[in-house]
Amino acid sequence: MYLSCTTVVCLCQFLDLTNPCYLTITTGISLCLPVHSEGGVFKAHLTFPKDYPLRPPKMTFITDIWHPNVDKNGDVCISILHEPGEDKYGYEKPEERWLPIHTVETIMISVISMLADPNGDSPANVDAAKEWREDRHGEFKRKVARCVRKSQETAFE
């Protein structure tokens, strides 16, 4: 695992308690992984529901990112952020899904691991997954490089 030089910065924003979510954490993930996203600075919102920790937060990248497990709206598709219980499709085991013991740290470690090693069997972005499987060093790499450059340009906005 390549977590040693990855930097995560978190900024908390407490919202009006009458809102459906009461806390949003804006994260900035600076990657220096020896993989496709090296050099990227990707911003995301981690939004917690009122009944956290019984239900998982939602993570959405607000910086463009081309990845099999991030949909085109930026929503992260990873097991530990899925509602607890049985997977109606039988793909995930209950222990792989959300558990109240997860923390921001365990979420970020899982997301960083996912960014480094995409799960092509359960893609949120089918086009990115297809390119990852069929043309990883060609078109996929070019699209990721564009996202990395854009993320660097907007890193401090």
Protein Blocks (a to p, Z undefined) as FASTA:
>chain_A
ZZklcccddddddddfkbmbfbdcddddddfbfbfkgoiacdddddddfklckbccdddd
fbdcddfklcfkopacdfklgcedjdfklmacfklmccfkbcfklmmmmmmmmmmmccfk
lcfblmlmmmmmmmmmmmmmmmmmmmmmmmmmmmmZZ
